[in-house]
Amino acid sequence: MEARTHIRRSLCLCICICLVAAGCGMQKLSADYTGLDGEWSIVELNGEALTSGEINPLLIFDAGAGRISGDAGCNRISGDITFARAEKNGLRFQKIISTRKACIDMRREDQLLKALGDVTGFEKVSRDGYARAIAFHGSDGRRLFVVSQPFIPS
């Protein structure tokens, strides 16, 4: 009787371990998504290059946690990242919230908040002087904004 109980417990433990392992595998992100992690400066918005003399918005991605945060130029923002695994590099930014400071010129910030809501995916692009750059696009394929990380010589 005791041997049967031991076998049942071992079998249950094995099943639980398999289920947990399978669940963890489903949560893993591909390298394409984890490549987003870190701080990124917005260098282009709606086809318009942002000059380095301006205060450029900053986005911080945490793909593992499915979170985005940053500075939209005047206000702090944060929200969720939902990954579309059926489509390569597909994602959406959702539940974007923002602080409510009033600034003199809110045009660029308003454009960024709208663009974040329209994003459906991204692609790596090359930009002179930058180690990495990523373009985010909408469902029509139009480039909404480009983020980059500066090239830092070693």
Buried (B, 14 or more C-beta within 10 A) or exposed (E): EEEEEEEEEEEEEEEEEEEEEEEEEEEEBEEBBBBBBBEBBBBBBEEEEBEEEEEBBBBBBBBEEBEBBBBBBBBEBBBBBEBEEEEEBBBBBBEBEBEEEEEEEBEBBEBBBEBBBBBBBBEEBEBEEBEBBBBBBBEEEEBBBBBBBEEEEE
